[in-house]
Amino acid sequence: MKNLYCSFFGHKYEVTKKVTYHVKEYRCRHCGEQVTTSGNGGLTLLTPKYKEINAVLERIHQKRLKRRELILDR
């Protein structure tokens, strides 16, 4: 029944995780489908491959933020 709503009206995505400033993970409120921002800015299904890519991106992003914070504190 949940997929029926999405097939008629489309998905209602909510941000579940902010990986970087531009990359986010989303989940549909109704059917639970998970998607992420792709390299060209569109949405693509969140597969294990994309989960791993997002984890690496998040780790790199956090390191850069910490480094920038240390430089600004000087």
GIKA-V584020 format. One record per helix or strand. SS is the DSSP state (2 for helix, 1 for strand). FROM is the first residue (numbers start at 0). TO is the last residue. If there is no record, write none. Layout:
ss:SS from:FROM to:TO
ss:SS from:FROM to:TO
This chain:
ss:2 from:1 to:8
ss:1 from:12 to:17
ss:1 from:23 to:27
ss:1 from:33 to:36
ss:1 from:42 to:44
ss:2 from:47 to:72
